[in-house]
């Protein structure tokens, strides 16, 4: 007999998740391109792919996750064992990401192509033209109008990220090897950029660095889940998040930086509130400021926190002290936020308000074509696409866990998830994004793992095998998406 936490059979859960994965595979094999034809779709892949190393990493991820989540192994594990296990989990995810980056084209060449290509992103090309970073930052509001797509609609954070790696590469590489020189020539010929060998090395290093930042986001996710619930829920949630298709497939997308900063900011903010730590409150504010320095959309994290406070207070038996403590923590965080931009202004003359005004205006101009896209169809399609990049097995498990989330022990987690769902719904009906939302809203997808983890952790007798099988299904979905769909349009 199978264990039935909260009256729900894990066997039926796995059957439902497996059926969703099979149906998705059949749809892709039949030629389905997620999106709306005539408006925007994830195009069919026409290139051969190499999957063996990715499959090996996926199996390792499932096995390790099953071992960590089995019985009450995690709850009884020593702190050093937990730390080493989390490091191992991150390394496996990073290996999976690298395998995905090398699955198409020439191994260890394609990852840099994703960064160099002006069609995939323009940040790296802009970084190559920056000679004096201090002067460039000071003049950034006026430079925005001259920048290409992507860079023209964002603050300078992404460009400076690539510039730092490019400068480090130039400093570390003395006499470049013939292979590196050949790589630089190949990139230059393909994309029309004049690249020195250190620049080509920086492109590859940038892709790997972004993937690693995304994988490291699992650490604050674990600690946030641990604070919101218990160790069992935390490890189940972290393992499930490690198998998210968006995290594994979009390994060189700068959106992973935003994703990692989001969970870090929310983790620091909540830990600061719970521990009444002014230092953590300042760090949370600084993290939000850094996130906004990369993407203006990161301001949504502040709205998310505000909704979280509201729903947390409504579910609390002691509302006024909880709200006062949250407001006090927010005030200290605001000091950290302001200090970040005050320092940039005093040191470099950076004007964040002017940048925000011009970047938002550029965003409206660049995305004006989206006005022709059908509003109501994308309101329906956006959640579907987000479910694909969060993972269909994960979303089935998250929906299956609603009964477990009703337990009193999950009241803190429940308030967090409600705030997330409300923010997601508001963004969807706003029609702000119509197409490629699985990448753009990647920073909003990881809470689904917390919901699923709460349900699976309520049945510890079989949770290890359930987590392992769900991750295997996630791995199958990742392989299907990589095989049938084009994740990056390089040319």
Phi and psi in degrees as a GROMACS rama.xvg file:
@    title "Ramachandran Plot"
@    xaxis  label "Phi"
@    yaxis  label "Psi"
@TYPE xy
-87.3818  153.981  UNK-2
-73.3186  141.603  UNK-3
-125.157  80.3011  UNK-4
-64.8782  131.035  UNK-5
56.6759  31.1594  UNK-6
75.3089  7.88612  UNK-7
-113.897  126.988  UNK-8
-76.7368  128.588  UNK-9
-66.2217  -29.091  UNK-10
-63.8079  -42.4505  UNK-11
-66.248  -36.706  UNK-12
-58.7465  -48.4683  UNK-13
-66.1083  -35.6352  UNK-14
-64.6885  -41.8865  UNK-15
-65.3932  -42.8574  UNK-16
-64.6624  -41.4092  UNK-17
-64.8511  -40.2959  UNK-18
-64.0501  -40.1273  UNK-19
-63.6713  -39.82  UNK-20
-66.5041  -43.8469  UNK-21
-62.8952  -44.0791  UNK-22
-61.3691  -39.0343  UNK-23
-64.5107  -44.1925  UNK-24
-61.7822  -41.585  UNK-25
-62.7817  -41.0695  UNK-26
-63.3159  -42.7075  UNK-27
-65.7261  -41.5878  UNK-28
-63.116  -29.3424  UNK-29
-81.2594  -1.70201  UNK-30
100.619  11.6216  UNK-31
-70.3771  130.513  UNK-32
-112.739  111.612  UNK-33
-55.832  134.384  UNK-34
128.534  -160.027  UNK-35
-121.221  116.759  UNK-36
-59.3632  138.719  UNK-37
88.3591  -11.5581  UNK-38
-121.76  -62.3889  UNK-39
-165.652  133.179  UNK-40
-140.245  158.038  UNK-41
-80.6163  108  UNK-42
-67.7806  155.695  UNK-43
-65.7384  138.929  UNK-44
-81.7207  134.124  UNK-45
-116.467  5.01369  UNK-46
-101.307  148.044  UNK-47
-68.6473  147.476  UNK-48
-125.634  151.325  UNK-49
-114.2  119.196  UNK-50
-115.64  -6.04547  UNK-51
-63.8975  -44.2784  UNK-52
-66.4055  -36.3045  UNK-53
-66.6242  -40.8639  UNK-54
-63.2353  -40.0084  UNK-55
-62.2686  -43.9953  UNK-56
-65.2863  -37.6743  UNK-57
-65.9499  -41.0428  UNK-58
-65.337  -41.1213  UNK-59
-61.4014  -40.6009  UNK-60
-62.2275  -43.7514  UNK-61
-65.2896  -43.7824  UNK-62
-65.0989  -48.8564  UNK-63
-62.3555  -41.966  UNK-64
-63.4685  -41.4887  UNK-65
-62.0357  -39.1999  UNK-66
-67.809  -43.4334  UNK-67
-67.4709  -31.0442  UNK-68
-96.2575  -4.55738  UNK-69
-69.7679  144.126  UNK-70
47.262  -129.327  UNK-71
-118.598  35.1653  UNK-72
-61.0084  -41.338  UNK-73
-68.7076  -42.1221  UNK-74
-63.3586  -29.9088  UNK-75
-97.5581  -0.0666601  UNK-76
-76.5389  145.147  UNK-77
-69.2723  155.13  UNK-78
-55.4874  -40.0551  UNK-79
-63.5002  -40.1025  UNK-80
-63.8283  -39.9495  UNK-81
-63.6949  -43.9357  UNK-82
-61.5526  -46.4493  UNK-83
-65.4523  -35.2354  UNK-84
-66.3236  -40.7494  UNK-85
-65.6595  -38.986  UNK-86
-61.85  -43.8673  UNK-87
-60.9903  -42.5241  UNK-88
-60.409  -44.4047  UNK-89
-63.9405  -41.4033  UNK-90
-64.4733  -38.4193  UNK-91
-65.9189  -42.7725  UNK-92
-61.7047  -43.2772  UNK-93
-61.8391  -42.4193  UNK-94
-61.4528  -39.893  UNK-95
-62.7401  -44.5341  UNK-96
-61.1783  -43.7434  UNK-97
-63.5699  -39.2521  UNK-98
-62.2765  -39.406  UNK-99
-66.3523  -38.9154  UNK-100
-64.756  -31.4829  UNK-101
-96.9913  6.00272  UNK-102
-74.7829  -19.269  UNK-103
-123.716  141.39  UNK-104
77.5182  -147.334  UNK-105
-93.4479  123.226  UNK-106
-55.3245  137.124  UNK-107
66.8403  4.59446  UNK-108
-108.881  -43.738  UNK-109
-58.5155  -40.6025  UNK-110
-54.7777  -42.3853  UNK-111
-68.8503  -31.2991  UNK-112
-63.736  -35.8775  UNK-113
-60.6227  -32.761  UNK-114
-83.0057  -41.1958  UNK-115
-73.9323  -35.0813  UNK-116
-56.7678  122.454  UNK-117
-65.9841  -18.2238  UNK-118
-79.5554  -29.9583  UNK-119
-81.922  -45.5299  UNK-120
-161.254  150.224  UNK-121
-106.459  -1.3483  UNK-122
-62.6816  -43.074  UNK-123
-65.3472  -43.4629  UNK-124
-61.7177  -39.2668  UNK-125
-65.4935  -40.098  UNK-126
-60.3501  -34.2919  UNK-127
-65.0357  -23.9596  UNK-128
-91.3154  -3.65985  UNK-129
-82.8891  118.449  UNK-130
-98.9107  -45.9426  UNK-131
-118.582  98.4946  UNK-132
-57.8851  -38.7609  UNK-133
-63.3224  -47.2127  UNK-134
-66.5327  -37.2241  UNK-135
-64.0139  -42.3503  UNK-136
-64.0391  -42.2819  UNK-137
-63.6287  -36.0066  UNK-138
-95.5556  10.5165  UNK-139
-59.2425  -40.2737  UNK-140
-57.79  -39.4099  UNK-141
-79.6146  -24.5461  UNK-142
-76.3156  -22.6331  UNK-143
-53.2876  -39.5748  UNK-144
-66.6331  -18.7995  UNK-145
-98.2998  -5.28507  UNK-146
-85.8252  153.888  UNK-147
-77.141  176.053  UNK-148
-51.9979  150.026  UNK-149
80.5468  -66.1245  UNK-150
-63.1389  -33.7561  UNK-151
-69.2994  -15.7323  UNK-152
-110.1  9.19798  UNK-153
-132.678  156.56  UNK-154
-62.5573  176.263  UNK-155
-81.3832  2.43315  UNK-156
-56.6682  -47.1934  UNK-157
-65.0299  -41.9205  UNK-158
-61.4253  -43.6142  UNK-159
-67.4988  -31.9846  UNK-160
-60.2703  -49.3197  UNK-161
-68.6547  -35.3054  UNK-162
-62.931  -41.807  UNK-163
-61.3412  -42.394  UNK-164
-68.5192  -37.7705  UNK-165
-66.0395  -41.9415  UNK-166
-66.3845  -40.7625  UNK-167
-63.8342  -40.3848  UNK-168
-63.7952  -43.0917  UNK-169
-63.5478  -35.4727  UNK-170
-74.114  -32.988  UNK-171
-85.7377  -29.0129  UNK-172
-93.5238  115.483  UNK-173
-86.301  -92.8733  UNK-174
-89.3648  107.61  UNK-175
-67.2799  147.522  UNK-176
-73.9155  159.352  UNK-177
-58.6799  -35.2558  UNK-178
-63.9795  -40.4856  UNK-179
-68.9996  -39.1136  UNK-180
-63.5705  -39.6442  UNK-181
-65.4516  -38.3953  UNK-182
-62.6372  -43.9037  UNK-183
-63.0762  -41.0149  UNK-184
-64.3184  -40.808  UNK-185
-62.0837  -45.2607  UNK-186
-61.4212  -44.1068  UNK-187
-63.6382  -42.7599  UNK-188
-66.4489  -37.4668  UNK-189
-75.2446  -39.5321  UNK-190
-111.99  0.480275  UNK-191
71.6846  28.7568  UNK-192
-114.493  141.463  UNK-193
-86.4983  97.455  UNK-194
-108.155  133.815  UNK-195
-82.7417  158.658  UNK-196
-52.3917  -42.0392  UNK-197
-61.6878  -30.267  UNK-198
-66.1142  -39.5494  UNK-199
-64.7331  -41.7151  UNK-200
-63.4517  -38.4341  UNK-201
-64.0612  -34.9464  UNK-202
-63.7338  -46.0854  UNK-203
-64.8166  -43.6229  UNK-204
-62.5396  -35.7426  UNK-205
-64.1956  -42.7498  UNK-206
-60.7322  -44.1039  UNK-207
-68.1982  -37.2856  UNK-208
-65.3223  -41.4629  UNK-209
-62.9474  -43.379  UNK-210
-59.9991  -43.5986  UNK-211
-65.185  -40.4136  UNK-212
-59.6465  -43.2167  UNK-213
-61.5768  -42.8873  UNK-214
-65.9202  -37.5546  UNK-215
-66.6815  -19.9074  UNK-216
-61.5112  -15.2282  UNK-217
-67.6686  -25.9028  UNK-218
-65.7033  -57.168  UNK-219
-62.3402  -29.0748  UNK-220
-61.5311  -44.1159  UNK-221
-60.9848  -47.6547  UNK-222
-68.311  -33.0909  UNK-223
-66.277  -46.6188  UNK-224
-62.4533  -36.3386  UNK-225
-64.1083  -39.7957  UNK-226
-71.2331  -35.4873  UNK-227
-77.2901  -23.8991  UNK-228
-141.944  -111.507  UNK-229
-144.373  171.926  UNK-230
-58.7872  -37.0327  UNK-231
-63.2915  -46.0334  UNK-232
-63.4076  -39.1821  UNK-233
-62.6994  -46.3491  UNK-234
-71.9163  -37.6065  UNK-235
-62.8256  -43.6005  UNK-236
-64.2686  -43.1256  UNK-237
-65.1798  -42.8798  UNK-238
-64.0978  -41.8515  UNK-239
-66.0287  -39.4364  UNK-240
-64.6446  -31.2611  UNK-241
-63.2431  -22.0905  UNK-242
-99.1269  12.4188  UNK-243
-66.0818  128.502  UNK-244
-56.0385  -39.1786  UNK-245
-60.3551  -42.6423  UNK-246
-64.506  -37.8671  UNK-247
-86.7139  -33.9213  UNK-248
-86.5431  -33.2458  UNK-249
-98.6331  46.2904  UNK-250
-66.5207  -24.3384  UNK-251
-107.268  10.6602  UNK-252
-80.7301  129.221  UNK-253
-57.7869  -15.8974  UNK-254
-61.9394  -22.5669  UNK-255
-66.0924  -29.8557  UNK-256
-65.0258  -43.7396  UNK-257
-63.6018  -40.2481  UNK-258
-61.0232  -47.7055  UNK-259
-65.426  -40.72  UNK-260
-66.6448  -33.0092  UNK-261
-62.7436  -51.4524  UNK-262
-68.9204  -31.3022  UNK-263
-66.1079  -44.9826  UNK-264
-62.7176  -44.5785  UNK-265
-67.3709  -36.9809  UNK-266
-65.7156  -47.2853  UNK-267
-62.1039  -42.9511  UNK-268
-62.5654  -43.3937  UNK-269
-71.2505  -41.4767  UNK-270
-63.1791  -36.1735  UNK-271
-64.4097  -42.7322  UNK-272
-65.6841  -43.9783  UNK-273
-68.1074  -38.8371  UNK-274
-95.278  -0.865524  UNK-275
52.5019  47.7374  UNK-276
-104.91  113.814  UNK-277
-65.338  -34.742  UNK-278
-63.5049  -46.1177  UNK-279
-65.2152  -33.9984  UNK-280
-63.41  -42.1888  UNK-281
-63.9258  -42.8609  UNK-282
-63.3085  -37.6976  UNK-283
-62.4727  -43.6486  UNK-284
-63.1693  -41.0644  UNK-285
-64.3247  -37.4557  UNK-286
-66.5934  -41.0944  UNK-287
-63.7827  -41.1981  UNK-288
-61.9203  -41.9423  UNK-289
-64.1478  -39.5213  UNK-290
-62.6236  -42.4716  UNK-291
-67.0301  -28.3504  UNK-292
-66.4506  -24.425  UNK-293
-90.1981  -44.1342  UNK-294
-147.641  129.85  UNK-295
-65.1038  -25.3239  UNK-296
-63.1415  -15.932  UNK-297
-65.5499  -16.4404  UNK-298
-60.0434  -21.0863  UNK-299
-62.4095  -24.7211  UNK-300
-62.6705  -36.0974  UNK-301
-64.4367  -42.3124  UNK-302
-64.1516  -38.5633  UNK-303
-60.2525  -47.0074  UNK-304
-62.2099  -38.744  UNK-305
-64.3184  -44.1999  UNK-306
-62.5052  -38.3765  UNK-307
-61.4568  -43.004  UNK-308
-61.9567  -43.2746  UNK-309
-62.2507  -50.7207  UNK-310
-71.5365  -31.372  UNK-311
-65.4708  -40.5083  UNK-312
-68.0064  -39.607  UNK-313
-62.6855  -31.7967  UNK-314
-92.1671  1.94018  UNK-315
-95.6425  144.633  UNK-316
-80.4245  -12.8805  UNK-317
-127.301  72.6346  UNK-318
-70.218  -48.708  UNK-319
-60.5769  -48.4657  UNK-320
-61.3636  -37.132  UNK-321
-65.0066  -43.0507  UNK-322
-67.2701  -42.5911  UNK-323
-61.1076  -41.8945  UNK-324
-65.8348  -39.4904  UNK-325
-66.5079  -40.9807  UNK-326
-66.1145  -38.8227  UNK-327
-64.3282  -42.8107  UNK-328
-63.5534  -39.8038  UNK-329
-63.7741  -37.0237  UNK-330
-64.3684  -42.2453  UNK-331
-66.8945  -39.7318  UNK-332
-61.428  -36.7056  UNK-333
-64.0288  -34.3983  UNK-334
-62.7249  -44.4863  UNK-335
-61.7766  -41.2752  UNK-336
-60.3276  -48.4032  UNK-337
-66.0535  -36.492  UNK-338
-63.2412  -37.0108  UNK-339
-58.8734  -49.1088  UNK-340
-78.7779  -27.719  UNK-341
-65.1329  -41.299  UNK-342
-63.111  -42.3635  UNK-343
-64.1901  -36.332  UNK-344
-68.8746  -45.6022  UNK-345
-68.6704  -36.1234  UNK-346
-83.4331  -38.738  UNK-347
-127.166  -3.99283  UNK-348
73.1271  26.6703  UNK-349
-74.7084  132.015  UNK-350
-110.565  94.5281  UNK-351
-65.0057  -35.6922  UNK-352
-67.6538  -43.757  UNK-353
-63.0268  -39.3513  UNK-354
-63.639  -43.6975  UNK-355
-62.6149  -44.3439  UNK-356
-62.2996  -46.5305  UNK-357
-74.0472  -36.2456  UNK-358
-67.414  -40.5192  UNK-359
-66.2647  -36.9953  UNK-360
-65.1433  -41.7874  UNK-361
-64.738  -37.0263  UNK-362
-62.2474  -42.6786  UNK-363
-62.0988  -38.9785  UNK-364
-69.6684  -43.8155  UNK-365
-66.5519  -38.3943  UNK-366
-96.9833  16.1823  UNK-367
-59.1547  -28.5985  UNK-368
-61.8517  -25.5278  UNK-369
-67.9612  -17.2074  UNK-370
-63.2553  -22.8092  UNK-371
-84.1817  -7.61166  UNK-372
-83.1095  144.904  UNK-373
-69.7412  118.947  UNK-374
-60.0569  -57.0257  UNK-375
-66.862  -32.1941  UNK-376
-65.1593  -39.2222  UNK-377
-74.2009  -27.9063  UNK-378
-60.3131  -34.9381  UNK-379
-82.5359  -34.5015  UNK-380
-79.3668  -34.4261  UNK-381
-55.5183  -48.5993  UNK-382
-61.4712  -34.012  UNK-383
-64.1158  -46.5386  UNK-384
-64.4535  -40.4466  UNK-385
-63.4282  -37.6494  UNK-386
-63.3153  -36.4081  UNK-387
-64.584  -41.0176  UNK-388
-83.1063  -20.1678  UNK-389
-78.6424  -29.5454  UNK-390
112.562  121.266  UNK-391
-60.231  -44.0384  UNK-392
-60.1372  -39.0654  UNK-393
-65.4034  -41.1242  UNK-394
-68.5138  -37.0516  UNK-395
-61.7779  -43.9685  UNK-396
-65.1942  -36.9648  UNK-397
-65.265  -43.6715  UNK-398
-66.549  -34.5727  UNK-399
-69.3915  -18.5205  UNK-400
-91.8375  7.26519  UNK-401
-62.7488  -32.1208  UNK-402
-68.3559  -42.4234  UNK-403
-62.728  -34.3475  UNK-404
-69.4394  -14.6156  UNK-405
-77.7493  -11.7312  UNK-406
-66.5857  149.778  UNK-407
-60.5701  -32.0152  UNK-408
-67.3298  -15.642  UNK-409
-106.719  22.9889  UNK-410
-63.5003  -39.3944  UNK-411
-68.048  -43.22  UNK-412
-64.5369  -37.3154  UNK-413
-62.7354  -43.7395  UNK-414
-62.0196  -39.333  UNK-415
-64.229  -45.3194  UNK-416
-68.1479  -34.8364  UNK-417
-65.0448  -42.5042  UNK-418
-61.8893  -38.1619  UNK-419
-64.5402  -46.2561  UNK-420
-63.7191  -39.106  UNK-421
-65.4278  -44.4789  UNK-422
-61.934  -43.9783  UNK-423
-61.079  -44.7874  UNK-424
-63.439  -42.1013  UNK-425
-63.6426  -41.5612  UNK-426
-64.5915  -40.3427  UNK-427
-63.5475  -50.5117  UNK-428
-70.6177  -17.3959  UNK-429
-67.3203  -24.6791  UNK-430
70.2055  19.3514  UNK-431
-65.9036  -30.9194  UNK-432
-129.563  129.464  UNK-433
-133.975  87.6366  UNK-434
118.337  141.504  UNK-435
58.4301  26.9188  UNK-436
-70.1267  -23.2977  UNK-437
-61.8516  -30.5679  UNK-438
-86.671  -46.149  UNK-439
-65.0182  -37.5796  UNK-440
-99.6343  24.1851  UNK-441
-56.8573  -33.7163  UNK-442
-69.8331  -8.20981  UNK-443
-103.048  -1.512  UNK-444
-91.3376  -26.2576  UNK-445
-64.9905  -24.6802  UNK-446
-59.7345  -20.6117  UNK-447
-58.9718  -32.0912  UNK-448
-67.6138  -33.2895  UNK-449
-67.6493  -40.323  UNK-450
-64.063  -45.6304  UNK-451
-66.1299  -38.772  UNK-452
-62.4488  -35.2605  UNK-453
-64.485  -39.5165  UNK-454
-71.1824  -41.8737  UNK-455
-70.6123  -35.2652  UNK-456
-69.2376  -16.6465  UNK-457
-75.3615  -8.83192  UNK-458
-123.89  70.8481  UNK-459
-60.6665  -23.4934  UNK-460
-61.452  -32.705  UNK-461
-127.771  13.322  UNK-462
-67.8482  -31.9269  UNK-463
-60.6359  -48.979  UNK-464
-67.427  -36.5814  UNK-465
-65.4152  -44.3641  UNK-466
-62.9512  -45.3056  UNK-467
-59.9774  -43.7992  UNK-468
-68.7418  -38.5183  UNK-469
-63.6536  -40.2043  UNK-470
-67.4395  -38.1737  UNK-471
-59.7461  -40.4147  UNK-472
-65.5992  -37.698  UNK-473
-62.1779  -42.0769  UNK-474
-61.9239  -41.5977  UNK-475
-59.8889  -42.6135  UNK-476
-65.1002  -39.9645  UNK-477
-59.9183  -45.523  UNK-478
-62.7995  -41.5356  UNK-479
-62.845  -44.913  UNK-480
-65.4718  -41.2041  UNK-481
-67.6216  -36.5937  UNK-482
-73.7803  -37.0901  UNK-483
-101.69  -21.0012  UNK-484
-121.117  152.562  UNK-485
-91.0052  110.497  UNK-486
-79.2671  -34.4095  UNK-487
-127.849  131.274  UNK-488
-98.1468  96.2563  UNK-489
-76.1593  -42.1027  UNK-490
